Amino acid sequence: MAEDLFLCFTYYKHDDFHLLIGKVHFVDTYKREFRIVDYHDEIHKLKQDDLIDVKIN
């Protein structure tokens, strides 16, 4: 968040692996989820339990 970097998130949802590239907008520790803004300025919510890997893009 402080570095303003695009990250590559790998997550598991609906019996399949998915990739999402974006910046962390908000970390909700109560709901245990990340809000990610992608290249098209769309907000995605990822559950912490669904995350497999995070890499610097």
PASEBA-1860 file (N, C-alpha, C; in nm, 3 decimals):
! residues 57
1> MAEDLFLC> 0.083/-0.118/0.000/0.000/0.000/0.000/0.088/0.124/0.000 ~ 0.189/0.125/0.082/0.274/0.244/0.089/0.364/0.255/-0.033 ~ 0.397/0.141/-0.093/0.487/0.141/-0.208/0.413/0.165/-0.340 ~ 0.282/0.148/-0.343/0.201/0.169/-0.463/0.246/0.078/-0.577 ~ 0.268/-0.050/-0.545/0.315/-0.148/-0.643/0.200/-0.232/-0.695 ~ 0.210/-0.273/-0.821/0.117/-0.371/-0.874/0.165/-0.509/-0.830 ~ 0.074/-0.587/-0.776/0.105/-0.721/-0.728/0.024/-0.823/-0.807 ~ 0.077/-0.943/-0.815/0.010/-1.054/-0.882/-0.041/-1.150/-0.775
9> FTYYKHDD> -0.173/-1.161/-0.761/-0.236/-1.246/-0.661/-0.283/-1.374/-0.727 ~ -0.248/-1.487/-0.669/-0.301/-1.617/-0.711/-0.396/-1.661/-0.602 ~ -0.519/-1.695/-0.641/-0.618/-1.736/-0.541/-0.703/-1.850/-0.595 ~ -0.767/-1.921/-0.504/-0.847/-2.039/-0.536/-0.993/-2.008/-0.509 ~ -1.076/-2.020/-0.613/-1.218/-1.990/-0.599/-1.297/-2.074/-0.699 ~ -1.409/-2.127/-0.657/-1.496/-2.208/-0.743/-1.420/-2.324/-0.807 ~ -1.341/-2.395/-0.727/-1.266/-2.514/-0.772/-1.167/-2.485/-0.883 ~ -1.111/-2.364/-0.886/-1.013/-2.329/-0.989/-0.920/-2.220/-0.935
17> FHLLIGKV> -0.801/-2.214/-0.993/-0.704/-2.111/-0.958/-0.722/-1.990/-1.050 ~ -0.708/-1.870/-0.995/-0.724/-1.746/-1.071/-0.607/-1.653/-1.043 ~ -0.578/-1.565/-1.138/-0.476/-1.461/-1.123/-0.543/-1.325/-1.124 ~ -0.493/-1.236/-1.041/-0.542/-1.098/-1.038/-0.421/-1.007/-1.020 ~ -0.408/-0.908/-1.107/-0.299/-0.811/-1.096/-0.359/-0.677/-1.057 ~ -0.309/-0.622/-0.948/-0.361/-0.494/-0.901/-0.286/-0.445/-0.779 ~ -0.336/-0.335/-0.724/-0.277/-0.273/-0.607/-0.369/-0.294/-0.486 ~ -0.309/-0.311/-0.370/-0.387/-0.326/-0.248/-0.443/-0.188/-0.210
25> HFVDTYKR> -0.574/-0.181/-0.204/-0.642/-0.056/-0.169/-0.671/-0.051/-0.019 ~ -0.713/-0.166/0.036/-0.752/-0.171/0.177/-0.739/-0.314/0.227 ~ -0.697/-0.331/0.351/-0.692/-0.461/0.417/-0.792/-0.457/0.532 ~ -0.893/-0.540/0.522/-0.997/-0.548/0.625/-0.963/-0.666/0.717 ~ -0.907/-0.636/0.833/-0.866/-0.742/0.924/-0.985/-0.808/0.993 ~ -1.095/-0.737/1.006/-1.214/-0.794/1.069/-1.278/-0.900/0.979 ~ -1.293/-0.869/0.851/-1.350/-0.964/0.755/-1.246/-1.056/0.694 ~ -1.117/-1.029/0.724/-1.004/-1.106/0.670/-1.006/-1.108/0.517
33> EFRIVDYH> -1.013/-0.988/0.457/-1.013/-0.978/0.312/-0.931/-0.857/0.266 ~ -0.887/-0.866/0.142/-0.813/-0.759/0.078/-0.902/-0.696/-0.027 ~ -0.893/-0.566/-0.042/-0.962/-0.498/-0.153/-0.853/-0.456/-0.250 ~ -0.862/-0.507/-0.370/-0.761/-0.488/-0.473/-0.819/-0.405/-0.586 ~ -0.744/-0.305/-0.634/-0.784/-0.225/-0.749/-0.699/-0.269/-0.867 ~ -0.766/-0.314/-0.975/-0.692/-0.363/-1.092/-0.660/-0.249/-1.190 ~ -0.605/-0.286/-1.306/-0.566/-0.186/-1.408/-0.684/-0.105/-1.460 ~ -0.805/-0.162/-1.451/-0.925/-0.094/-1.502/-0.999/-0.020/-1.392
41> DEIHKLKQ> -0.934/-0.001/-1.278/-0.991/0.068/-1.161/-1.115/-0.002/-1.105 ~ -1.125/-0.133/-1.124/-1.231/-0.212/-1.063/-1.182/-0.266/-0.930 ~ -1.270/-0.270/-0.831/-1.234/-0.319/-0.698/-1.275/-0.466/-0.686 ~ -1.180/-0.547/-0.640/-1.204/-0.690/-0.618/-1.180/-0.718/-0.471 ~ -1.263/-0.805/-0.413/-1.244/-0.846/-0.273/-1.193/-0.990/-0.273 ~ -1.078/-1.010/-0.208/-1.020/-1.142/-0.197/-1.015/-1.182/-0.050 ~ -1.069/-1.298/-0.020/-1.062/-1.350/0.116/-0.920/-1.398/0.143 ~ -0.873/-1.374/0.263/-0.738/-1.414/0.301/-0.721/-1.566/0.290
49> DDLIDVKI> -0.825/-1.640/0.323/-0.818/-1.786/0.317/-0.808/-1.839/0.175 ~ -0.851/-1.761/0.075/-0.847/-1.804/-0.065/-0.712/-1.777/-0.132 ~ -0.630/-1.693/-0.071/-0.501/-1.655/-0.131/-0.403/-1.770/-0.128 ~ -0.337/-1.791/-0.242/-0.235/-1.894/-0.254/-0.097/-1.832/-0.256 ~ -0.080/-1.723/-0.336/0.051/-1.663/-0.355/0.035/-1.516/-0.392 ~ 0.135/-1.435/-0.355/0.140/-1.295/-0.392/0.282/-1.264/-0.436 ~ 0.295/-1.203/-0.556/0.427/-1.168/-0.608/0.425/-1.024/-0.657 ~ 0.543/-0.961/-0.657/0.556/-0.828/-0.714/0.555/-0.842/-0.865
57> N> 0.469/-0.766/-0.931/0.456/-0.776/-1.076/0.560/-0.693/-1.146
END
